[in-house]
């Protein structure tokens, strides 16, 4: 999701719902949000606590690129969801190609790759390894006679 889409979505959520939000970063850190302090174009400043801790009131600055997802901590009924988000328009409602293609590119790029080579199944790889191991074991078993006692090790 682009930064502008996060900004629009977060600004749309009313302040009385902020304490019901939770955020998960791309590193897997879950933050229970108490309040959204600032919604800047580059990052989000919020007051909250790490999930599983009681250290409330900590302030976090999270770049939008590091937000994996956010959601509601408590169940949200479908009617309440529609009430909150019914009038939220998608960021690119007027021009969907503005987000999908980089500026200055008028035509879609052709795929740079060819059809992938089929991968060998794990079972085929395992069979091949076992076959090599058995062949090596069979060729080595008759070639080396190991001495069984200390007196056999001395040259005669």
Chimera marker file (.cmm) of the C-alpha trace (Angstrom):
<marker_set name="trace">
<marker id="1" x="0.000" y="0.000" z="0.000" r="1" g="1" b="0" radius="0.5"/>
<marker id="2" x="1.328" y="3.441" z="-0.863" r="1" g="1" b="0" radius="0.5"/>
<marker id="3" x="2.018" y="6.084" z="1.775" r="1" g="1" b="0" radius="0.5"/>
<marker id="4" x="-0.770" y="8.334" z="0.472" r="1" g="1" b="0" radius="0.5"/>
<marker id="5" x="-3.293" y="5.503" z="0.799" r="1" g="1" b="0" radius="0.5"/>
<marker id="6" x="-2.255" y="4.879" z="4.425" r="1" g="1" b="0" radius="0.5"/>
<marker id="7" x="-2.579" y="8.609" z="5.176" r="1" g="1" b="0" radius="0.5"/>
<marker id="8" x="-6.048" y="8.792" z="3.649" r="1" g="1" b="0" radius="0.5"/>
<marker id="9" x="-7.246" y="5.663" z="5.437" r="1" g="1" b="0" radius="0.5"/>
<marker id="10" x="-5.855" y="6.623" z="8.853" r="1" g="1" b="0" radius="0.5"/>
<marker id="11" x="-7.229" y="10.175" z="8.650" r="1" g="1" b="0" radius="0.5"/>
<marker id="12" x="-10.652" y="8.750" z="7.838" r="1" g="1" b="0" radius="0.5"/>
<marker id="13" x="-10.898" y="6.784" z="11.096" r="1" g="1" b="0" radius="0.5"/>
<marker id="14" x="-12.581" y="8.878" z="13.825" r="1" g="1" b="0" radius="0.5"/>
<marker id="15" x="-10.628" y="9.632" z="17.018" r="1" g="1" b="0" radius="0.5"/>
<marker id="16" x="-13.001" y="7.620" z="19.231" r="1" g="1" b="0" radius="0.5"/>
<marker id="17" x="-11.963" y="4.466" z="17.311" r="1" g="1" b="0" radius="0.5"/>
<marker id="18" x="-8.184" y="4.996" z="17.647" r="1" g="1" b="0" radius="0.5"/>
<marker id="19" x="-7.967" y="3.118" z="20.955" r="1" g="1" b="0" radius="0.5"/>
<marker id="20" x="-9.550" y="0.089" z="19.276" r="1" g="1" b="0" radius="0.5"/>
<marker id="21" x="-6.805" y="-0.168" z="16.627" r="1" g="1" b="0" radius="0.5"/>
<marker id="22" x="-3.751" y="-2.407" z="16.521" r="1" g="1" b="0" radius="0.5"/>
<marker id="23" x="-0.838" y="-2.221" z="14.111" r="1" g="1" b="0" radius="0.5"/>
<marker id="24" x="1.586" y="-4.928" z="12.976" r="1" g="1" b="0" radius="0.5"/>
<marker id="25" x="4.929" y="-3.948" z="11.468" r="1" g="1" b="0" radius="0.5"/>
<marker id="26" x="6.697" y="-5.839" z="8.699" r="1" g="1" b="0" radius="0.5"/>
<marker id="27" x="9.078" y="-7.150" z="11.382" r="1" g="1" b="0" radius="0.5"/>
<marker id="28" x="6.103" y="-8.738" z="13.158" r="1" g="1" b="0" radius="0.5"/>
<marker id="29" x="5.887" y="-6.318" z="16.092" r="1" g="1" b="0" radius="0.5"/>
<marker id="30" x="2.303" y="-5.778" z="17.222" r="1" g="1" b="0" radius="0.5"/>
<marker id="31" x="1.389" y="-2.420" z="18.745" r="1" g="1" b="0" radius="0.5"/>
<marker id="32" x="-1.902" y="-1.763" z="20.542" r="1" g="1" b="0" radius="0.5"/>
<marker id="33" x="-2.765" y="1.820" z="19.601" r="1" g="1" b="0" radius="0.5"/>
<marker id="34" x="-4.086" y="4.237" z="22.225" r="1" g="1" b="0" radius="0.5"/>
<marker id="35" x="-4.067" y="7.376" z="20.053" r="1" g="1" b="0" radius="0.5"/>
<marker id="36" x="-2.827" y="8.522" z="16.660" r="1" g="1" b="0" radius="0.5"/>
<marker id="37" x="-0.739" y="11.600" z="17.455" r="1" g="1" b="0" radius="0.5"/>
<marker id="38" x="0.359" y="12.682" z="13.954" r="1" g="1" b="0" radius="0.5"/>
<marker id="39" x="-0.339" y="11.386" z="10.492" r="1" g="1" b="0" radius="0.5"/>
<marker id="40" x="2.475" y="12.827" z="8.379" r="1" g="1" b="0" radius="0.5"/>
<marker id="41" x="3.164" y="12.054" z="4.701" r="1" g="1" b="0" radius="0.5"/>
<marker id="42" x="6.199" y="9.868" z="5.560" r="1" g="1" b="0" radius="0.5"/>
<marker id="43" x="5.386" y="8.293" z="8.922" r="1" g="1" b="0" radius="0.5"/>
<marker id="44" x="2.802" y="7.787" z="11.620" r="1" g="1" b="0" radius="0.5"/>
<marker id="45" x="3.327" y="8.960" z="15.215" r="1" g="1" b="0" radius="0.5"/>
<marker id="46" x="1.209" y="7.091" z="17.732" r="1" g="1" b="0" radius="0.5"/>
<marker id="47" x="0.858" y="6.435" z="21.437" r="1" g="1" b="0" radius="0.5"/>
<marker id="48" x="0.470" y="2.791" z="22.375" r="1" g="1" b="0" radius="0.5"/>
<marker id="49" x="2.001" y="-0.280" z="23.914" r="1" g="1" b="0" radius="0.5"/>
<marker id="50" x="3.650" y="-3.394" z="22.584" r="1" g="1" b="0" radius="0.5"/>
<marker id="51" x="1.272" y="-6.332" z="22.556" r="1" g="1" b="0" radius="0.5"/>
<marker id="52" x="1.756" y="-8.535" z="25.600" r="1" g="1" b="0" radius="0.5"/>
<marker id="53" x="3.243" y="-5.743" z="27.708" r="1" g="1" b="0" radius="0.5"/>
<marker id="54" x="1.818" y="-3.284" z="30.195" r="1" g="1" b="0" radius="0.5"/>
<marker id="55" x="4.078" y="-0.379" z="29.218" r="1" g="1" b="0" radius="0.5"/>
<marker id="56" x="1.270" y="1.955" z="28.149" r="1" g="1" b="0" radius="0.5"/>
<marker id="57" x="1.841" y="5.447" z="26.815" r="1" g="1" b="0" radius="0.5"/>
<marker id="58" x="4.939" y="4.777" z="24.744" r="1" g="1" b="0" radius="0.5"/>
<marker id="59" x="5.324" y="6.864" z="21.593" r="1" g="1" b="0" radius="0.5"/>
<marker id="60" x="6.201" y="5.164" z="18.292" r="1" g="1" b="0" radius="0.5"/>
<marker id="61" x="7.165" y="6.644" z="14.928" r="1" g="1" b="0" radius="0.5"/>
<marker id="62" x="6.383" y="4.083" z="12.236" r="1" g="1" b="0" radius="0.5"/>
<marker id="63" x="7.203" y="4.680" z="8.549" r="1" g="1" b="0" radius="0.5"/>
<marker id="64" x="4.310" y="3.612" z="6.327" r="1" g="1" b="0" radius="0.5"/>
<marker id="65" x="6.636" y="1.289" z="4.416" r="1" g="1" b="0" radius="0.5"/>
<marker id="66" x="7.074" y="-0.704" z="7.653" r="1" g="1" b="0" radius="0.5"/>
<marker id="67" x="3.359" y="-1.198" z="8.306" r="1" g="1" b="0" radius="0.5"/>
<marker id="68" x="2.307" y="-4.722" z="7.425" r="1" g="1" b="0" radius="0.5"/>
<marker id="69" x="-1.318" y="-4.250" z="8.419" r="1" g="1" b="0" radius="0.5"/>
<marker id="70" x="-3.543" y="-2.730" z="11.053" r="1" g="1" b="0" radius="0.5"/>
<marker id="71" x="-6.957" y="-3.692" z="12.308" r="1" g="1" b="0" radius="0.5"/>
<marker id="72" x="-9.421" y="-3.498" z="15.144" r="1" g="1" b="0" radius="0.5"/>
<marker id="73" x="-8.645" y="-5.129" z="18.494" r="1" g="1" b="0" radius="0.5"/>
<marker id="74" x="-12.302" y="-5.752" z="19.329" r="1" g="1" b="0" radius="0.5"/>
<marker id="75" x="-14.856" y="-7.299" z="16.964" r="1" g="1" b="0" radius="0.5"/>
<marker id="76" x="-16.406" y="-4.796" z="14.569" r="1" g="1" b="0" radius="0.5"/>
<marker id="77" x="-19.904" y="-5.565" z="13.365" r="1" g="1" b="0" radius="0.5"/>
<marker id="78" x="-20.612" y="-5.332" z="9.664" r="1" g="1" b="0" radius="0.5"/>
<marker id="79" x="-23.053" y="-2.446" z="10.160" r="1" g="1" b="0" radius="0.5"/>
<marker id="80" x="-20.420" y="-0.492" z="12.109" r="1" g="1" b="0" radius="0.5"/>
<marker id="81" x="-17.840" y="-1.230" z="9.403" r="1" g="1" b="0" radius="0.5"/>
<marker id="82" x="-20.140" y="0.127" z="6.690" r="1" g="1" b="0" radius="0.5"/>
<marker id="83" x="-20.922" y="3.178" z="8.821" r="1" g="1" b="0" radius="0.5"/>
<marker id="84" x="-17.200" y="3.933" z="9.219" r="1" g="1" b="0" radius="0.5"/>
<marker id="85" x="-15.997" y="3.183" z="5.702" r="1" g="1" b="0" radius="0.5"/>
<marker id="86" x="-19.009" y="3.601" z="3.384" r="1" g="1" b="0" radius="0.5"/>
<marker id="87" x="-17.975" y="7.062" z="2.185" r="1" g="1" b="0" radius="0.5"/>
<marker id="88" x="-14.227" y="6.312" z="1.959" r="1" g="1" b="0" radius="0.5"/>
<marker id="89" x="-13.271" y="6.563" z="-1.692" r="1" g="1" b="0" radius="0.5"/>
<marker id="90" x="-10.244" y="4.715" z="-3.034" r="1" g="1" b="0" radius="0.5"/>
<marker id="91" x="-7.193" y="6.904" z="-3.504" r="1" g="1" b="0" radius="0.5"/>
<marker id="92" x="-7.016" y="6.271" z="-7.238" r="1" g="1" b="0" radius="0.5"/>
<marker id="93" x="-10.767" y="6.396" z="-8.024" r="1" g="1" b="0" radius="0.5"/>
<marker id="94" x="-10.265" y="9.071" z="-10.680" r="1" g="1" b="0" radius="0.5"/>
<marker id="95" x="-7.161" y="7.597" z="-12.348" r="1" g="1" b="0" radius="0.5"/>
<marker id="96" x="-6.329" y="3.987" z="-11.437" r="1" g="1" b="0" radius="0.5"/>
<marker id="97" x="-3.309" y="3.953" z="-13.775" r="1" g="1" b="0" radius="0.5"/>
<marker id="98" x="-1.604" y="6.682" z="-11.715" r="1" g="1" b="0" radius="0.5"/>
<marker id="99" x="-0.803" y="4.231" z="-8.932" r="1" g="1" b="0" radius="0.5"/>
<marker id="100" x="-0.293" y="1.148" z="-11.081" r="1" g="1" b="0" radius="0.5"/>
<marker id="101" x="2.292" y="2.542" z="-13.483" r="1" g="1" b="0" radius="0.5"/>
<marker id="102" x="5.272" y="4.758" z="-12.735" r="1" g="1" b="0" radius="0.5"/>
<marker id="103" x="5.149" y="8.320" z="-14.081" r="1" g="1" b="0" radius="0.5"/>
<marker id="104" x="6.338" y="8.709" z="-17.640" r="1" g="1" b="0" radius="0.5"/>
<marker id="105" x="5.500" y="5.189" z="-18.792" r="1" g="1" b="0" radius="0.5"/>
<marker id="106" x="2.662" y="5.192" z="-21.297" r="1" g="1" b="0" radius="0.5"/>
<marker id="107" x="2.717" y="1.517" z="-22.233" r="1" g="1" b="0" radius="0.5"/>
<marker id="108" x="3.026" y="-1.538" z="-20.039" r="1" g="1" b="0" radius="0.5"/>
<marker id="109" x="6.401" y="-3.213" z="-20.079" r="1" g="1" b="0" radius="0.5"/>
<marker id="110" x="6.618" y="-6.622" z="-21.687" r="1" g="1" b="0" radius="0.5"/>
<marker id="111" x="7.561" y="-9.468" z="-19.377" r="1" g="1" b="0" radius="0.5"/>
<marker id="112" x="11.328" y="-9.837" z="-19.180" r="1" g="1" b="0" radius="0.5"/>
<marker id="113" x="11.236" y="-13.507" z="-18.296" r="1" g="1" b="0" radius="0.5"/>
<marker id="114" x="10.408" y="-16.645" z="-20.212" r="1" g="1" b="0" radius="0.5"/>
<marker id="115" x="8.467" y="-19.587" z="-18.916" r="1" g="1" b="0" radius="0.5"/>
<marker id="116" x="10.217" y="-21.011" z="-15.879" r="1" g="1" b="0" radius="0.5"/>
<marker id="117" x="11.972" y="-24.332" z="-16.106" r="1" g="1" b="0" radius="0.5"/>
<marker id="118" x="10.090" y="-27.056" z="-14.288" r="1" g="1" b="0" radius="0.5"/>
<marker id="119" x="11.490" y="-27.739" z="-10.844" r="1" g="1" b="0" radius="0.5"/>
<marker id="120" x="12.363" y="-31.266" z="-9.813" r="1" g="1" b="0" radius="0.5"/>
<marker id="121" x="10.104" y="-32.648" z="-7.159" r="1" g="1" b="0" radius="0.5"/>
<marker id="122" x="11.598" y="-33.240" z="-3.703" r="1" g="1" b="0" radius="0.5"/>
<marker id="123" x="10.881" y="-36.963" z="-4.098" r="1" g="1" b="0" radius="0.5"/>
<marker id="124" x="12.948" y="-37.132" z="-7.308" r="1" g="1" b="0" radius="0.5"/>
<marker id="125" x="15.832" y="-35.289" z="-5.653" r="1" g="1" b="0" radius="0.5"/>
<marker id="126" x="15.698" y="-37.592" z="-2.624" r="1" g="1" b="0" radius="0.5"/>
<marker id="127" x="15.708" y="-40.682" z="-4.856" r="1" g="1" b="0" radius="0.5"/>
<marker id="128" x="18.724" y="-39.420" z="-6.803" r="1" g="1" b="0" radius="0.5"/>
<marker id="129" x="20.672" y="-38.693" z="-3.612" r="1" g="1" b="0" radius="0.5"/>
<marker id="130" x="19.866" y="-42.121" z="-2.155" r="1" g="1" b="0" radius="0.5"/>
<marker id="131" x="20.927" y="-43.817" z="-5.387" r="1" g="1" b="0" radius="0.5"/>
<marker id="132" x="24.307" y="-42.022" z="-5.355" r="1" g="1" b="0" radius="0.5"/>
<marker id="133" x="24.822" y="-42.863" z="-1.675" r="1" g="1" b="0" radius="0.5"/>
<marker id="134" x="24.057" y="-46.562" z="-2.228" r="1" g="1" b="0" radius="0.5"/>
<marker id="135" x="26.355" y="-46.725" z="-5.265" r="1" g="1" b="0" radius="0.5"/>
<marker id="136" x="29.220" y="-45.173" z="-3.310" r="1" g="1" b="0" radius="0.5"/>
<marker id="137" x="28.632" y="-47.476" z="-0.324" r="1" g="1" b="0" radius="0.5"/>
<marker id="138" x="28.597" y="-50.560" z="-2.555" r="1" g="1" b="0" radius="0.5"/>
<marker id="139" x="31.847" y="-49.608" z="-4.318" r="1" g="1" b="0" radius="0.5"/>
<marker id="140" x="33.643" y="-48.857" z="-1.028" r="1" g="1" b="0" radius="0.5"/>
<marker id="141" x="32.520" y="-51.934" z="0.903" r="1" g="1" b="0" radius="0.5"/>
<marker id="142" x="34.813" y="-54.442" z="-0.868" r="1" g="1" b="0" radius="0.5"/>
<marker id="143" x="37.747" y="-52.139" z="-1.541" r="1" g="1" b="0" radius="0.5"/>
<marker id="144" x="38.808" y="-51.461" z="2.020" r="1" g="1" b="0" radius="0.5"/>
<marker id="145" x="39.371" y="-54.138" z="4.643" r="1" g="1" b="0" radius="0.5"/>
<marker id="146" x="39.759" y="-52.493" z="7.984" r="1" g="1" b="0" radius="0.5"/>
<marker id="147" x="41.948" y="-54.101" z="10.657" r="1" g="1" b="0" radius="0.5"/>
<marker id="148" x="40.048" y="-55.400" z="13.646" r="1" g="1" b="0" radius="0.5"/>
<marker id="149" x="42.819" y="-55.548" z="16.231" r="1" g="1" b="0" radius="0.5"/>
<marker id="150" x="45.960" y="-53.618" z="17.155" r="1" g="1" b="0" radius="0.5"/>
<marker id="151" x="48.345" y="-56.322" z="15.925" r="1" g="1" b="0" radius="0.5"/>
<marker id="152" x="46.821" y="-56.228" z="12.439" r="1" g="1" b="0" radius="0.5"/>
<marker id="153" x="47.799" y="-52.557" z="12.139" r="1" g="1" b="0" radius="0.5"/>
<marker id="154" x="51.552" y="-53.233" z="12.304" r="1" g="1" b="0" radius="0.5"/>
<marker id="155" x="53.246" y="-53.902" z="8.949" r="1" g="1" b="0" radius="0.5"/>
<marker id="156" x="54.670" y="-57.391" z="8.471" r="1" g="1" b="0" radius="0.5"/>
<link id1="1" id2="2" r="1" g="1" b="0" radius="0.2"/>
<link id1="2" id2="3" r="1" g="1" b="0" radius="0.2"/>
<link id1="3" id2="4" r="1" g="1" b="0" radius="0.2"/>
<link id1="4" id2="5" r="1" g="1" b="0" radius="0.2"/>
<link id1="5" id2="6" r="1" g="1" b="0" radius="0.2"/>
<link id1="6" id2="7" r="1" g="1" b="0" radius="0.2"/>
<link id1="7" id2="8" r="1" g="1" b="0" radius="0.2"/>
<link id1="8" id2="9" r="1" g="1" b="0" radius="0.2"/>
<link id1="9" id2="10" r="1" g="1" b="0" radius="0.2"/>
<link id1="10" id2="11" r="1" g="1" b="0" radius="0.2"/>
<link id1="11" id2="12" r="1" g="1" b="0" radius="0.2"/>
<link id1="12" id2="13" r="1" g="1" b="0" radius="0.2"/>
<link id1="13" id2="14" r="1" g="1" b="0" radius="0.2"/>
<link id1="14" id2="15" r="1" g="1" b="0" radius="0.2"/>
<link id1="15" id2="16" r="1" g="1" b="0" radius="0.2"/>
<link id1="16" id2="17" r="1" g="1" b="0" radius="0.2"/>
<link id1="17" id2="18" r="1" g="1" b="0" radius="0.2"/>
<link id1="18" id2="19" r="1" g="1" b="0" radius="0.2"/>
<link id1="19" id2="20" r="1" g="1" b="0" radius="0.2"/>
<link id1="20" id2="21" r="1" g="1" b="0" radius="0.2"/>
<link id1="21" id2="22" r="1" g="1" b="0" radius="0.2"/>
<link id1="22" id2="23" r="1" g="1" b="0" radius="0.2"/>
<link id1="23" id2="24" r="1" g="1" b="0" radius="0.2"/>
<link id1="24" id2="25" r="1" g="1" b="0" radius="0.2"/>
<link id1="25" id2="26" r="1" g="1" b="0" radius="0.2"/>
<link id1="26" id2="27" r="1" g="1" b="0" radius="0.2"/>
<link id1="27" id2="28" r="1" g="1" b="0" radius="0.2"/>
<link id1="28" id2="29" r="1" g="1" b="0" radius="0.2"/>
<link id1="29" id2="30" r="1" g="1" b="0" radius="0.2"/>
<link id1="30" id2="31" r="1" g="1" b="0" radius="0.2"/>
<link id1="31" id2="32" r="1" g="1" b="0" radius="0.2"/>
<link id1="32" id2="33" r="1" g="1" b="0" radius="0.2"/>
<link id1="33" id2="34" r="1" g="1" b="0" radius="0.2"/>
<link id1="34" id2="35" r="1" g="1" b="0" radius="0.2"/>
<link id1="35" id2="36" r="1" g="1" b="0" radius="0.2"/>
<link id1="36" id2="37" r="1" g="1" b="0" radius="0.2"/>
<link id1="37" id2="38" r="1" g="1" b="0" radius="0.2"/>
<link id1="38" id2="39" r="1" g="1" b="0" radius="0.2"/>
<link id1="39" id2="40" r="1" g="1" b="0" radius="0.2"/>
<link id1="40" id2="41" r="1" g="1" b="0" radius="0.2"/>
<link id1="41" id2="42" r="1" g="1" b="0" radius="0.2"/>
<link id1="42" id2="43" r="1" g="1" b="0" radius="0.2"/>
<link id1="43" id2="44" r="1" g="1" b="0" radius="0.2"/>
<link id1="44" id2="45" r="1" g="1" b="0" radius="0.2"/>
<link id1="45" id2="46" r="1" g="1" b="0" radius="0.2"/>
<link id1="46" id2="47" r="1" g="1" b="0" radius="0.2"/>
<link id1="47" id2="48" r="1" g="1" b="0" radius="0.2"/>
<link id1="48" id2="49" r="1" g="1" b="0" radius="0.2"/>
<link id1="49" id2="50" r="1" g="1" b="0" radius="0.2"/>
<link id1="50" id2="51" r="1" g="1" b="0" radius="0.2"/>
<link id1="51" id2="52" r="1" g="1" b="0" radius="0.2"/>
<link id1="52" id2="53" r="1" g="1" b="0" radius="0.2"/>
<link id1="53" id2="54" r="1" g="1" b="0" radius="0.2"/>
<link id1="54" id2="55" r="1" g="1" b="0" radius="0.2"/>
<link id1="55" id2="56" r="1" g="1" b="0" radius="0.2"/>
<link id1="56" id2="57" r="1" g="1" b="0" radius="0.2"/>
<link id1="57" id2="58" r="1" g="1" b="0" radius="0.2"/>
<link id1="58" id2="59" r="1" g="1" b="0" radius="0.2"/>
<link id1="59" id2="60" r="1" g="1" b="0" radius="0.2"/>
<link id1="60" id2="61" r="1" g="1" b="0" radius="0.2"/>
<link id1="61" id2="62" r="1" g="1" b="0" radius="0.2"/>
<link id1="62" id2="63" r="1" g="1" b="0" radius="0.2"/>
<link id1="63" id2="64" r="1" g="1" b="0" radius="0.2"/>
<link id1="64" id2="65" r="1" g="1" b="0" radius="0.2"/>
<link id1="65" id2="66" r="1" g="1" b="0" radius="0.2"/>
<link id1="66" id2="67" r="1" g="1" b="0" radius="0.2"/>
<link id1="67" id2="68" r="1" g="1" b="0" radius="0.2"/>
<link id1="68" id2="69" r="1" g="1" b="0" radius="0.2"/>
<link id1="69" id2="70" r="1" g="1" b="0" radius="0.2"/>
<link id1="70" id2="71" r="1" g="1" b="0" radius="0.2"/>
<link id1="71" id2="72" r="1" g="1" b="0" radius="0.2"/>
<link id1="72" id2="73" r="1" g="1" b="0" radius="0.2"/>
<link id1="73" id2="74" r="1" g="1" b="0" radius="0.2"/>
<link id1="74" id2="75" r="1" g="1" b="0" radius="0.2"/>
<link id1="75" id2="76" r="1" g="1" b="0" radius="0.2"/>
<link id1="76" id2="77" r="1" g="1" b="0" radius="0.2"/>
<link id1="77" id2="78" r="1" g="1" b="0" radius="0.2"/>
<link id1="78" id2="79" r="1" g="1" b="0" radius="0.2"/>
<link id1="79" id2="80" r="1" g="1" b="0" radius="0.2"/>
<link id1="80" id2="81" r="1" g="1" b="0" radius="0.2"/>
<link id1="81" id2="82" r="1" g="1" b="0" radius="0.2"/>
<link id1="82" id2="83" r="1" g="1" b="0" radius="0.2"/>
<link id1="83" id2="84" r="1" g="1" b="0" radius="0.2"/>
<link id1="84" id2="85" r="1" g="1" b="0" radius="0.2"/>
<link id1="85" id2="86" r="1" g="1" b="0" radius="0.2"/>
<link id1="86" id2="87" r="1" g="1" b="0" radius="0.2"/>
<link id1="87" id2="88" r="1" g="1" b="0" radius="0.2"/>
<link id1="88" id2="89" r="1" g="1" b="0" radius="0.2"/>
<link id1="89" id2="90" r="1" g="1" b="0" radius="0.2"/>
<link id1="90" id2="91" r="1" g="1" b="0" radius="0.2"/>
<link id1="91" id2="92" r="1" g="1" b="0" radius="0.2"/>
<link id1="92" id2="93" r="1" g="1" b="0" radius="0.2"/>
<link id1="93" id2="94" r="1" g="1" b="0" radius="0.2"/>
<link id1="94" id2="95" r="1" g="1" b="0" radius="0.2"/>
<link id1="95" id2="96" r="1" g="1" b="0" radius="0.2"/>
<link id1="96" id2="97" r="1" g="1" b="0" radius="0.2"/>
<link id1="97" id2="98" r="1" g="1" b="0" radius="0.2"/>
<link id1="98" id2="99" r="1" g="1" b="0" radius="0.2"/>
<link id1="99" id2="100" r="1" g="1" b="0" radius="0.2"/>
<link id1="100" id2="101" r="1" g="1" b="0" radius="0.2"/>
<link id1="101" id2="102" r="1" g="1" b="0" radius="0.2"/>
<link id1="102" id2="103" r="1" g="1" b="0" radius="0.2"/>
<link id1="103" id2="104" r="1" g="1" b="0" radius="0.2"/>
<link id1="104" id2="105" r="1" g="1" b="0" radius="0.2"/>
<link id1="105" id2="106" r="1" g="1" b="0" radius="0.2"/>
<link id1="106" id2="107" r="1" g="1" b="0" radius="0.2"/>
<link id1="107" id2="108" r="1" g="1" b="0" radius="0.2"/>
<link id1="108" id2="109" r="1" g="1" b="0" radius="0.2"/>
<link id1="109" id2="110" r="1" g="1" b="0" radius="0.2"/>
<link id1="110" id2="111" r="1" g="1" b="0" radius="0.2"/>
<link id1="111" id2="112" r="1" g="1" b="0" radius="0.2"/>
<link id1="112" id2="113" r="1" g="1" b="0" radius="0.2"/>
<link id1="113" id2="114" r="1" g="1" b="0" radius="0.2"/>
<link id1="114" id2="115" r="1" g="1" b="0" radius="0.2"/>
<link id1="115" id2="116" r="1" g="1" b="0" radius="0.2"/>
<link id1="116" id2="117" r="1" g="1" b="0" radius="0.2"/>
<link id1="117" id2="118" r="1" g="1" b="0" radius="0.2"/>
<link id1="118" id2="119" r="1" g="1" b="0" radius="0.2"/>
<link id1="119" id2="120" r="1" g="1" b="0" radius="0.2"/>
<link id1="120" id2="121" r="1" g="1" b="0" radius="0.2"/>
<link id1="121" id2="122" r="1" g="1" b="0" radius="0.2"/>
<link id1="122" id2="123" r="1" g="1" b="0" radius="0.2"/>
<link id1="123" id2="124" r="1" g="1" b="0" radius="0.2"/>
<link id1="124" id2="125" r="1" g="1" b="0" radius="0.2"/>
<link id1="125" id2="126" r="1" g="1" b="0" radius="0.2"/>
<link id1="126" id2="127" r="1" g="1" b="0" radius="0.2"/>
<link id1="127" id2="128" r="1" g="1" b="0" radius="0.2"/>
<link id1="128" id2="129" r="1" g="1" b="0" radius="0.2"/>
<link id1="129" id2="130" r="1" g="1" b="0" radius="0.2"/>
<link id1="130" id2="131" r="1" g="1" b="0" radius="0.2"/>
<link id1="131" id2="132" r="1" g="1" b="0" radius="0.2"/>
<link id1="132" id2="133" r="1" g="1" b="0" radius="0.2"/>
<link id1="133" id2="134" r="1" g="1" b="0" radius="0.2"/>
<link id1="134" id2="135" r="1" g="1" b="0" radius="0.2"/>
<link id1="135" id2="136" r="1" g="1" b="0" radius="0.2"/>
<link id1="136" id2="137" r="1" g="1" b="0" radius="0.2"/>
<link id1="137" id2="138" r="1" g="1" b="0" radius="0.2"/>
<link id1="138" id2="139" r="1" g="1" b="0" radius="0.2"/>
<link id1="139" id2="140" r="1" g="1" b="0" radius="0.2"/>
<link id1="140" id2="141" r="1" g="1" b="0" radius="0.2"/>
<link id1="141" id2="142" r="1" g="1" b="0" radius="0.2"/>
<link id1="142" id2="143" r="1" g="1" b="0" radius="0.2"/>
<link id1="143" id2="144" r="1" g="1" b="0" radius="0.2"/>
<link id1="144" id2="145" r="1" g="1" b="0" radius="0.2"/>
<link id1="145" id2="146" r="1" g="1" b="0" radius="0.2"/>
<link id1="146" id2="147" r="1" g="1" b="0" radius="0.2"/>
<link id1="147" id2="148" r="1" g="1" b="0" radius="0.2"/>
<link id1="148" id2="149" r="1" g="1" b="0" radius="0.2"/>
<link id1="149" id2="150" r="1" g="1" b="0" radius="0.2"/>
<link id1="150" id2="151" r="1" g="1" b="0" radius="0.2"/>
<link id1="151" id2="152" r="1" g="1" b="0" radius="0.2"/>
<link id1="152" id2="153" r="1" g="1" b="0" radius="0.2"/>
<link id1="153" id2="154" r="1" g="1" b="0" radius="0.2"/>
<link id1="154" id2="155" r="1" g="1" b="0" radius="0.2"/>
<link id1="155" id2="156" r="1" g="1" b="0" radius="0.2"/>
</marker_set>
